[in-house]
Amino acid sequence: MTARRQLTFVSRDALQKVRDGLKTLAKNRNPNAAIPQKVSRPRAIRALRREISAVFKKDYEVDDLLAIFSQEGIEIDADSFREYWRQARKKKSASNE
């Protein structure tokens, strides 16, 4: 014979406090929580697609972008960047179809 589970009740007050705590937690959510600690260089380019596009619209060159990446220790040569950027744009256009 199996043992019966004893039903445990939660007070309305405790439930409300938990609800308030969860609302507070949701408001204060870490915006970087969904970003992994490390990503590949192609994934980094995809993650920064909007920002990179905005920089290109202001007539900056690839070398200008790569200087910013290099300042943060992300070394990407121009040819690799162009390939990653081509892939990122291709994935974006495929997702819009």
VENFENFEN-V54877 format. One record per helix or strand. SS is the DSSP state (@ for helix, = for strand). FROM is the first residue (numbers start at 1). LEN is the number of residues. If there is no record, write none. Layout:
ss: (SS SS)
from: (FROM FROM)
len: (LEN LEN)
//
This chain:
ss: (@ @ @ @ @)
from: (12 41 49 62 78)
len: (16 7 9 10 19)
//
